[in-house]
């Protein structure tokens, strides 16, 4: 169940994302949150609070909880902040100390000048494969943890960080829109003839893009729907401001565009994080260049190339993806083998981005679809 902890909408989403799906009934987390929540006032207090409790839980060998706290502590740190790399290292270190949900195998898949890290979760007797990846800011370890919700299907699960994600980003691979490339590399590496794919968050677009141009894919799960990279910036912004920004973008007026965005970033935690994280992922150095990059991340024009079976999951109150995109996506998937759609509402649960706080609802739909 999605909980409203604080007034900041994104703070709420991240607390639910990191904790609620796994620790709602965990007395350790519940006791910690009672003390932590009142202290979460800005990004610096956010970092300090999560770090303090991560260190405490690690000392008590509660590695699973420590890992979640380290991930939260790292979330708002700028790429230039020397503390960020240490938080990421501690997040992964404690994750693997505490993870025993599945037997797994680790791989480094050669890709361009570096490698894509991958984890294979082996299901005894499975004769199919599901490739799983995230989007804008998720790490494969976070997705590996989610795989508990999809146990029991006859699939081996291969979770990987693609370019611009997790350790692949640390390896120097920047975020790209043409996701068929890393998906093909993973398929080739494991010598697979047929796979299904699931993309989380921005990965909902990346999965669609991969399916349009990689025909060894048979089923596509958009967890959630994601039509355009620019949607994540537009949502919640006044229409007149967005119209002004898009006019400047179209006219290549980089200076005025950057000035407006940078001024807004100074007082908007969410926007500041979106732009800063985007520049880290892509290697772009200005908001204008970042938005030009994001223009490539769109389903416009690729819908007719998708001929696989498709599952579309959507949250009614998604704070990153407008629900109004759903009928457009359905219409543009004019050659899909089949389209299955599930809208999650506040009444039934799962109304938030990627069903944060009610993750099992989304995975139940995936199991039925697969």
N, C-alpha and C positions, 0 to 999 in steps of 0.2 A: 504494500500500500504506500503510495506516494505521500510523504509528509511535508508539511510546511514548517520548516525549522526557523527560518529567518525571513526578513523582508526582501532580501536580494534574491531575485528569481533564479539567477544562475548558480549562486551559492546553494540554493535548495536542490537544484538539479544534480549538482556534483555530489552533495552529501548522500542523496538517494542513490545515485549511480554507484558510488564507492562502497556504501554500507547496507542500504535497506534491502537489497535483493538477497543478501547473504546473512545479515546479522540482525534482522528485525526482532528475533526472539532470543538473541544472544545477550545475556546479562552483562557480559564484559563490555560490549559496545554501548549498551544502554546506559550503564553507569558512567562511562567515559563521556558520552554525548551530553549528559546532564551538566557536566562541568564545562565542556568545550564550547557548546553552542553560544552561550552568552558572550564568549570572548571573540567570536568571529565578526569583527567590525569592518575590516579592510583587508587588502591582500597580504600585508605584512603580519597582521595578527593571525590571519588564516595560516600562513606558513609556520609561524612560531608555535601555534597551538597544536597543529597536526604533528609537527616534528617532536614536540615534547612528549606527546602520547605514543608516537611511533617508537621512540627510544625506550620509553617505559615498557611497552608491550614486547619489544625485542628482548629486553633484559629478562622478562618473565618467560621467554621462549614461546610467546604467543605470535608465532611468525606470520600466520595468515592475517591477523589483524594489524600487525606492524606493517606488513606490506601494503595494505589498503591505506594506512595512514601516511606512509612515505609517498605513495602515489598522489594523495591529496596535497601533501606539503609541497610537492614539486609543481603542482598544476599551474599556479599563477607566476612562478618565477620566470623572469626574462631570460632568453637564451644567453645573454651576456653575463648573467649573474653566476658567479663561481659556485654558488650553492646548488645550482640546478643539476649539474652532472653528478654530484654526490648523492642527491635525493634519488635520481634515476637508478644509480648503482645500488643503493640500499633497497629500493623498491624491488628490483629484480633478485637481489641476493636473498632477501627474506621471503620472496615469493617461492623460490625453488626450495628453500629450507622447509617451507610449510605445505607445499603442494604434494598431496598423495592421492588425489581423487581418481587418477587414471594412471595406467602404465603408459609411458610415453617415450618417444625417440626424438632426439634433437638433430637438426640438419642445418648446414650452411649451403644454400643453393647458389651456384655461380651465376652472377648477373652483371653484365657490363664490366665495370672495373672493380666490382666489389662482390657482395653476397647478400642474399635474402635469408634471414633466419627463419626457421620453420620448426614446428613441433607436430609430430604425428601421434595422435591418440588412437591406439589400436583397439578395435572392437573384435573379439574372437568370432570367427566365422563370417565376418562382413565381406560382401562381394561388391560394394560400391564405395565411392569416395566423395566426401563433401569438403570443398575448399572454403576456408573461412578467413575473412580479413576485415579490418576496420576502416576508418576513414581519416578524419582530420587530425585527431589527437589520441586515438586509442593505441594501446600497446598489445602485442599478441598475447602477452601473459594475461591481460584483462579478459580477452576473448576465450583463452584456454579455460579460465575459471568459469566462464558462462556455460561451457559445454556440459556441465553437470545438469543443466536444464534439458538437454537433448539426449540423454542416455537412452539406450535401448533400441535405437534404430540400426539397421544393418549396414552402417556406413563406417568406414575409417574416416577420421577427421584430421585434416591437415590445416593447421592454423599458421599463418605467416604474416610477417611484416613486409609490406611492399615499399616501394620508393617513397620517401618522405614520412615513414612511420617507424616508431620505435628504434630498434638497433639498426635497421636499414638506413635510417636517416643519420645515425651516428657513423655509419660506414661511408657516408658521403653521397648517398642516393637521394635526390630531391624529388618532391611530390610531382606527379605527372597526371595528365588526364586520360591518356591512352592506355588504360589498365589491361588491355589484352596482352600487352608485352610481358609484364610480370606473371600474369596467369599462365600464359603459354610456357614461360620458363619453368614454372612449378610443375605443370603437366608433363613437360618434356623430361624433367629431372627424375620424376617418379615413374616415367614410361607408362602413362595412363592413356587409355583410349577414350574414356568417357568420364566426366565429372559433373557434379552439381556444385553450385557456388552460393555462398551467402555473404553479402556485404553489409556491415553495420554502419549506421549513421551516414556520413558522406559516402561510405562504401555502398550505399544503396544506388547511387549514380555509378560508381566504379564497376559494380556488378553488371549493370545494364550495358555499360560501354564494353566490357569484356565480352558479354554474350553476343553483342552485335557483330563482333569481328572474330570470335574464337568459337568455332562450331563443334569442338569436342565437348562443349558445355551442353547439358540437356535440360537442367532445371536451374532457375534463377530466383533467389530470395532477396528482396529489397527490405532490409531491416534497419531503418524505415525507408519509405519512398524518399527520393532526393532528386529533384529535377535539375537544379542549377546552383552552382557555387555562389552566385550573387544573391540567391534567396536568403542565405544565412546572414548576410549583411543587411539586407533590406528589411527583414521581418522586425517589427517593433519600431522602425524608423518612420517619422512623419512623411506622408506622401510628398509634400512640397519639397522637403529636404532631399528625398530620394530622387525626385524628378530633376532637381538641380544638379545632383551628383552624376546622374546618368548622362545629362546633357554635357557636362564637363568631360566625362569619360569619352563620349562619342566624338567630341571636338578635340580630343587629345590635349586638353588644358591641364597638364600635370600639376603645375604650380598651385593654382587655386584649389584643385581637387585635394592635393596633399594638405594644404593649409586648413581646409574645412575638417577633414578627417582627423588630423592631428589635434585640432582644438577640441573636437568631440571626444577623442580618446583620453584627454586629460581629466575628464570628469565622468567617464563611462567605463566601469571595470570590464563589462562584457565586451564592448567594442574594442577596448585596448587589448584584451586577451585575443580576440579573433584576429586582429591585424598583426599583432606581435607573433602569435603562433603561426599564422600564415606565412609571414616572412621567414621564420625559422624553417618551415617545411619546404618552401619553394626556393629559398635563396634570393628572393627579390628584396630590394632595399628601400622601397618607398610604397606607401599605400596605393598610389596610382599604378605602379608596375604590378603590384599584387592583384589588383582588380582586373587588369588586362590579362593576367595569367588565369584568373578565375573564370574569365569569359569562355575559356576553352572547356571548362567543366560544365557541360550542358547536354541534356538529352535531345535538344533540338536537332532534328534531322536524322537521328539514329534509330528512332522507334521502329520504323518499317524493317530494319535489318534484324530485329530480334524475333526469331521464330521458335524459341524454346517455350517451355511451360514456365509461367511467371507467378510468383507470390508477392503481392503488394501489401505491406503492413503500414498502417498510418495511425498516428496519435492525434486525437481531436484538438489537443492543446499543445502540440509540439511547438517549442519556442525557437526552433531553428528552421523548420520546414512548414510552409503554409499548407494546410489541408486542402486548400483550393487547387493545388497542383494535381490532386488525385484524378479527377475526371479527364484532365488534359493528358496525363500519362496513359490512362486506360485507352483513350482515343488514339493516341499515337502508336500504341502497341497493336497495330492493325493486322500484323501477320503472326502474332504470338500463337504458339500451339494451344495454349489455354491461359486464362488470366483468373487467378484466385485473389480476392481482396478481403482484407479484414480491417475495419476501422475500430479503434479502441476509444471508448468514451469515458468520461468521469464517472458515469453511473456504473459501468461494468469494470472500470479500472484499466490502466495501461494507456491513459490519455496523453502521457508525457513523451518526450523524445526517446525513441527506442524502448518504450514501455518501462522507463526507469521507475523503480519501486514496485513494479508488477511484472518483472521480466518473464516469469514462467508462462504468462498468458501468450506472449509472442512465440515462445518456443513450443508451446502446445500446438499452435497453428502450423509451425514449421514441420513438426513431426507428422501431422496429418497430411500436409502437402507432399512431403518426401515419401 
